[in-house]
Each structure stands twice: as C-alpha cells, then as structure tokens.
Amino acid sequence: MRLALRDRLQVLQIPSVVHLVSFAGNPAPLQEEDIHAMQDCLSHGILVEPHPYLQVGRPAQVKGGPLQGLQGIIVRRKNKTRFILSFDLIKRSVAVEIDDVDLAPLP
C-alpha cells in the first residue's frame, strides 16, 4: 500500500490519528479484527498498555519476580506463557508458566 505524501498529511490531520502504522516507511493496513479487538478493550474500560511483542521460539528474559534476569525460550502462549529455562552446567531444562508482562524479548 502506498500513500502520496499529501494523502499521509491529510490522514495525520484527523484529530484522533497519532501515527500511521508502517513497515520500511510504507503505510501498512491493520487487520479489521485487530482493530475491533483494540476498540472492544478500550470501550469496556480495560487497562491497555504497550508491551514488547513476544514470539514463540524466540529468546526472552524475565523482568521481575523470583526468576528475574534468567533467559530462556518462549514455547507456548495462551493465557500464560510456557517458558523454557536451560541450565548448561547440568544439561537440563525446565518449563515454567509465566505471565507475558514478566518477559522482555531479547535481540
């Protein structure tokens, strides 16, 4: 999707618009169901805060709690995230259930 600079400026002048969603500098359309999900949360007074995007199979680090600072791999996400911690010295891994808010993705 490409928007001319004039059209971008017109969209950004709409009072409720803050930014255009874009990838590599080009505007990108959001999926309709994602927009509705965000609107539903906001209209029901649900507290919504930005959070880093977490992906299954990617490394992450625990930000808080008794496991703070440990690094592992995200293997499942539903209501809670299953997080695999590996201990090289003893050649063992354990799976723990952890809230997404306690994780930060690693580069």
N, C-alpha and C positions, 0 to 999 in steps of 0.2 A: 504494500500500500504506500503510495506516495502522495504527499500533500505539498502544494506550492507554498512557498514562504508566506504569501499573502493570506492563504487559507489557514495556515497554522496560527498566524497572528489573530485572525478573526475568532478562531476557536478559543484561544487563550484569553480573549477579552470577555468571554462569558463569565459572569460573576462566580459561579460555583466551580469553575475549572481552575486547577492549580498547575498541573503539568500534563503533557502528552506522554502516554506510555510509548516507549520506543526501544528498538534494538538496532545497534550500529547506526544511530542517528536517524533512523526511519520510523515514522509512527507505526504502531502495531495495534491491531484491534484486539480488545479483550473478548473472551467468550461470554455470551449472554448469560449463561448460568453462573459464571463467576461474579458478574455484576449484580445479579439478583441475590446471590448469597451475601455479598457485602451489604447490599441495601437492607436485606432482612435483619442482619445483625444490628445495624445502626437503628433501624426503625423499632426494634424491640429493646433498645437501651442496653444492649450487650456491650461491655467494655472491649474495645478493639484497639490493639496496639501493634505497631510494626514489629516483626520478628524476622531474623535471618532465615532464608529458605533452606530447609533441610531435605536431603535426598537419601533414599535408601541406597546402601552400598558406598556411601561417602564417609570419610573420616569426620569426627566431631570431637569436641572437648566438653567436659562437664563444667558448667559455670558456677554452680553453687551446691551446697549440701555436703554430706559426708564423702562424696566421690569427687569433690571439686578438684580440677586440674587433670584428672585422668582422661586419657584419649582412647577412643575406640571407633567401631564402625556401626553405623545405623543399619539394621537388617529388616525392620518392620515398623510400619507406622499405622496406627488406628487410633483408639482412644489414648493409648500410651505408646511410647516408642520402645522397641526392644533394641538394646544397645549391647554390643559385644566388646568386652574388655579382655585383652590378651596380655598374659604375663610371660615374657620371653624366657626369663630365668628358669621357670618351672615348666615351660612348654605347655601351658594350659590356658584355656579361655573360659569365661563365664558370661552368661547372658543376664542382663538386668532390665527391668522395666523402669522407664524414666520419663518424666514429662518433657515435652519439647522445649518448654521455657527454660529448662535447666541445661540445654545444649547450645553450643555455638559451632557452626561449621568451621572446619579447618581448610586452608587453601590447598 
